Amino acid sequence: MKKILSLLAAGAIALAASGQQNLTPEVLSSLKQSYAGNSADRARQSVVSNGSFRKLAMRPVVNTTGVNTHFSVDIRNTGITDQQSSGRCWMFTGLNVLRNKAMKKMGVSGFQFSHIYLFFYDQLEKSNLFLQGIIDTRNESIDHQKVQWLMQNPLSDGGTYTGVADLVSKYGLVPAEVQAETWASNNTNEIDGHLKRKLREIAINLREQAEAGKTEAELQAYKVEQLKTIYQMLVLAYGEPVQEFLWAPRGKDGKLISELKKYTPMEFYKEYCGESGDLQNDYVMLMNDPSRPYNKVYEIDMDRHMHDGHNWLYLNLDMKDLAPIAITSLKDSTQMYFSCDVGKFLDTKSGILDIQAWDYNSLLGTTFGMNKKQRIQTRDSGSSHAMTLMAVDLDEKGNPIKWKVENSWGAASGHNGYLIMTNEWFNEYMFRVVVNKKYMPKKLMKLMEQKPVMLPAWDPMFMEEK
């Protein structure tokens, strides 16, 4: 009898558990009863349902105190750029860092590199990287995770610092006036869609030829032949990259301050950016990702811009180790490539990034309690945008109070084109900086000698910055 009762009790528990899995009438009734619907609830509903959450949750302090623009360590402005409707923040940021030192050597107060020149080669290199990946995985099923990832990501206008370093080291740089932007380069979405569709078509043809017994040499020849079509499409959208040009720096009055000189893109880069050092070997990417062990080196498989380039490699550090390195670089007047989750707690009008400036808890009647590690693990947060880290404000003990970055959304965005973030925001939503190795403490630099942990390309934490 006791055994029968136990079985009946177990069955009842199992049935109850099964019922809890679905939105049964009983569960729905319980949910309905949980909402009081009192005058306070009705008032909140009236507010929340009729306005922007971002505006409604903003504390008055953001609009009344203005923007504190004092920074104890601040590198001179080099001029705000505008990536417009493109995902090229990574390139604008990387070239803005190089521009600072180049302008000093030129003796000018205003200058920009041509982004479209380098972007042409970025798109061509990524096309080759994708098609080579298709050849390399030709023996895998079409449903294989790597093949699926390739098909989903044949091309992008996003990227990382590693792409800047590899592209500049291979193709050099040219001034903006030598190769000007086009409508297509400032609005990349349309041409991107056509390029992706064509690349996927070529990819399917490559796989079908492989299944038919074509040799690797024959597949490579077909790839090169098809890249001619990609090259043509890129020329139509962006123009053919300049190979040689005459140029000399100009002063504020627009007059030449030296004799015109003939350059190739690589000669120009070496003359004006040579003091920046070896972009591939003199710099290290530092990450703050508490979801993975600190003091480890990680490499992202297939996360590069060129087949003969470098995978994204970084050292994961605690913020107590990372922030002082960034401060040391700024104190030496050296800007840095910086990336973050820019959409969180951002007031685009004032340019403030401040967690305390919004009160979503009171607005929505709940709390949001995940820490940085949990937000990463649940895909709630990740790096989305790259900018140039150029200033920090320190207290009397040398601790950071706030930081400033040079953005690439135009001078009308944020605070005259800049964003200012509290140190609390910096700790929670900053993900990586790229620093010259000379600013790295020896004990941390020693960590770079360890064998990297390889991570898959499809990890959402490592999406390209746009």
N, C-alpha and C positions, 0 to 999 in steps of 0.2 A: 504493500500500500504506500509505504514511504517513497519507494522508487517511482511509483505512478505519479504521486504528487510532485516529486522533483521534476519529472519529465513534463508534467503539465505546466509547472512554473517556468521551466526553461522555454517551453513553447510560447507562453504568454510574453516573456521578455523578448524572444525573437520576433514575435508578431508586432510588439510595440516598437521595437527597433526598426523593423521594416516600414512601419507606418511613418516613423520620423524621417525616413529617407525621402518621402514625397510631401508635396504641399497638400495634405489631406484637409477636409473641412475643419477637423479639430485643430490642426496646425494653423490654418488661416484664421480661425476664430481667436486663437491665442495671440497671433500677431496683431489682429485688429484691436483686441482689448488692451494691448501694450501701449497703444497710442492714446494719450489722454484726451487730446482734442480740446484742451482748455483755451482760455482767452490768449495766454502766452503763445501756445502752439499755433493758434489761428493767426496771430499777429506775425509770427515768424514765417509762416507759410505765405502770407500776403507779400512779405518783403522778398523772400527767396525766389518765389515763382515769377517775379516781375522785374528782375534786374540781373546784371552781371555779378556772378559770385565774387570775382576779383575786385570789383568796385565796392560791393556791399561789405566785404570783409576787411577793407582797408581801414586802418586806424587813422584818425584825424592827424596824428603826429606827422605823417608823411607829407601832408599838404600844408602844414603850418610851420614846420621848422626849416624848410628849405633843404638845400644840399650842402653839407660841410665839405668844402673842396680843399681844405688844408691837408697836406701830406708832408711828413718829415723827410721822407725819401721819395723824390719825384724826378723821373727822367724827362727831359725836354720833349715836348710834342713834336711829332713829325708830320702831322696832317692826317685828317680822318679820311679813310677810304670807304667805298660803298660796293659791296658785292652784288647788290640789287637782288633780282629774283634768281639767284643761283646758289648752289651749295658749296661755294668755294671758300668758306671761312678759313679752312686749314691753310690754303695757299696765301690768302690775304694776310693771315697772321704770320706765317713763316716769312713772307717777303717784307712785312712791316718790321720784323725783328732785324732783318738784314739791312733794310733801308736806313735805319738809325745810324749805323756805322758808315754806310756808304755816303750819306749826306755830309758827314763830318770830313770825309776824305775829299769830297767834291768841293767843299766850302760853300754849300748852298743851304737855304732854309726851307726849300720845298722841292720834292722829287718823288716820283713813283715809278716802280718797275711795271712792265707790261705783264698783266696776268693772263691775257688771252694767248700770248706767245707760249708760255709754259703749259697752259691748260690744253692746248692742241696736242702736245706730246703726251700729256697725262691721259687723255682719252684714247690716243693711239696705243700707248703702252698697256693700258688696262684692257683694251680689246684683244691685244696679242696675249696677255696674261690669261684672259678667260678662255680663248680658243686653245691655248696650249694646255690649260687645265682639262679641257674636253678631250684632247688627244691623250693626255696622261691617264685619264679615267675611262678610256674607251672600252676596257674589258669589264668594267663594273656595270651592274644593272642600272637602268634609267631611274629606278627607285632608290638607288643607293644614296645615303644622306649627303655625301660630298657632291655627287652629281646634281642632286636636287638643289643644294645650296648654290652651285655654280649657275644653274638655270635661273634661279631666282635673282641672282646678282651678277648679271653679265657685265654691267657697267654702272658707274655712279659718278656724280660730280663731287661727292664728299671725299674726305680723305684724312690723313694724319701728317704729323711732322715728318715721319719717315719718307713719305712721298715727296715732300718738299726737298729734303736732303738728296734723295736719289735723282730726282728730275733735274735739279739745279746742277748737280755734279756731272750729269751726263750731257745736258743741253745748254747750260749757261743761262744768262739773263739778258734782257734788252730793256731800254727805257720805254715808258708808257707811250710817248709820242712816236716811237718808231713803229709800233704795232698797236693800233687802237682797238678798243672794245667794239663789238658789233651788237646788234639787237639780240642775236642768238646767244652770245656769250653772257649777256646780262639777263637772259631769260632762257635758261638751259632745259627746261622741262620738255618742250616739244621735240627738239632734236634728240634729246636723251631717249625719248620713247621710240623714235624711229631707229636709232642706233641699236637699242636693245633688241628690238624685233628682228632686225637684220642679223645681229650676232647669234641670236637663238636659232634662226634659220640655218646659218652656216654651221652651228653646232650640231644640229640634227643631221645635216648632210655629212658631216665628219663622222658621226657615229654610224650612220648607214654605210658609208664607205668602209669603215673599219670592220663592220659585220660582214661585208662582201669580200673581205680578205685583202684590202689594200695595205701596203706596207707603211711603216711609220714615215719613211722618206716621202712616199707618195702623199700621205696625209699632211706632212709639213709643207710640201709644195702647194697643195690645195689651199692650205691656210694662208700662205703668203699671197697667193693669187686673189683670194677673197679679201684680204686686208687692203688691197688696192681700192676696192669699193668703199671700205670704211674711210680710207684716206681721202677719197674724193668727197664723201659726205662731210667730213670734217673741214675740208677746204671751202666747201660751199657755205658752211655755217660760220667759220672762224677766219677764213683766209689762210693762205699758205705761210708758214713761219718764215720770217726774215732770216737770211743766211749771212748778210753782211750789211753794214750801214755806217753812215757818217754821223758823228755826234760830238757835242761838247756841252758842258754844263752852262746854265744861264743864271744870271743874278736876278734880283727882285724886279729890276727894270726890264727883264726879258732879253737883255743883251748877252752875247757870248762872253764868258770870262776866260776862255782859252781857245786855242786854235781847234778847228774841226779835225777829228781823227777818225780813221777807218777802223771798225771793229768787227770781229765775229762775236756772236753771243758769248762764247766761252772766254774770249779775250776781255770782253767788257766785264764779265763776272769776276775774273781773276784780278783785274786792275782795281776795281772798286769794292770788292767784297773779300779780297784775299786775307785781310786782317781778321775776318770772322773765323778763320781756321777751317779745318776739315769738317764739313757738315755731317759727314757720316761717322767719323771716328772720334771727334773731339767733344761730342755731346752725348748726354744720357737722358732717357725719359724716366721720370719718377712718377709713380702712381700711388694714390691713396685709396686702396680697395680693402676695407676691413672684412670683406667676405672671404678673403684668401689670406694665408699666412704672410706676415711681414718678413722683410729681409730676404725674400726670395726673388729670383729673376724669372720672368715669364716671357714666352714667345708665342705669338699668335699665328697659327698655321694659315698660309695663303693670304695673310693680311699685309699686302704690299701693293705698290702701284705698278711695278715692273717685274717681268719674269726674271731679269738679271739684277733685281734690286734686293732690298733687305726686308725680311719680315719685321713687324712691329715687335720690339724688344723693350722690356721695362723692368725697373726695380721697384718692388712694392714696399712702401715705407709708412710707418706711423706718422701722423701729422706733426708730432713733436720733433721728428727728425727732418721731415720734408720742409716745413715752413722756414726754419733758420737758413737752409740752403738758398731758398728763393730770396730771402732778405739780404743775404751776402751778395748775391748777384746784383740786386737792385742798388745796393750801396756802392757797387763798382760801376754804376751807370750802364748796366747790361740788362736789356729787356729780355723777356722770355716768352716762348710759346706756352700757352696756358689753355686748358679746356675744362668745361664744367657742365652742369645741368642748368643751363641758363634760364629755362622757363619757370623755374620754381621761385616763388616769392619775388618776382621782378615787377617793378613799376616802370614801364617803358617810357613814361613821360618824364619822370625825374631822373631815371637811370639808377635808382636805388635797388639793391638786392639785400633784403633784410627780413629775416624770419619773423621778427617781432612786429613788423609793420602790418601784418594781416592776422585777423582773428577768425579763422574758419571754424574753430571749435564752438564759439558762441553762436555764430551764424547758423550752423547746421546741427547744433545740439548734441555734439559728440566730441570725441577726442581722436587725434591722429598720433599714435604713439610709437610708430616704428623708428628705430635708429638707422643710421647710414647702412650698416651691414644688412639689416632686414629689408631696407628699401631696394638694395642691389639684388638680394636673393629673390625677391618677389617681382623683379623687373619694374618696380615703381620709380626707379631713378637710375640714370646712367649718363655718361658724357654725351652731350648733344651739339656743342658749339665750341669753337676755338677762338681765342682773342689774344691780345698782347698784354702781358702783365708788365706794368710800367711804374707802379708807385705803391708805397706802403706807409701808413701812419703808425708810429711807434710811441708807446707811453714812456715815462721816465725810466722804466726798468728794461726797455728794449722789447717789450711784448707788442705784437701787432694789434691795432685797434680796428683798422679798416684797410682795404686794398683798392686799387684802381686799375682798370684795364682799358686799353684802346680797342674799340670795337670796329667792325667793318660794315655797319648798317647805315652809314651816312651821318653827316654832322647834325641832322635834324632829329636823330634818334637819341634817346637817353639824355644825359647831361652833356650837350654839345658833342655827341658822338662817343662819349665815355660811359662806362658803368662803374659805380662805386658800391662795394660790398662790405658788409660788416665782417669781422673776423669769425663770428659765429656762423654766418652763412658760408664763408670760405671753408671752414672746417667740415660743414655738412654736405656741400654740393660741389666743391672743387675736386677734380679727379686726377689731373696730371699737369706737370710742367716739364719743359725740356731745358736743361741747364748745361752750361759748359762744364766739363769735368774738373776744371781748375777750382771750381767752387765747392766741390765734393770733399767732405772729410775723408781722410785716408781709410779709416775703418769701414766706411760705407762703400767707398770705391772698390775696396777689396772684395765686397760681396758680388761685384759684377763678374768675377772670375768663375763663379759656380755655373754648372750646366743648367741652362734654362728649362723650366717646366713648360712643355708644349701644350697649348690650349687650342681647342677647335675654332675654326674660322666663324662658325655660326653662333658662338656665344654672344647673346644680345648685349653684353657689357661692352663689346668691342665694335659697335657699329661706327661707321665713319662719321666724322664731325661735319656738319653742314652749316 
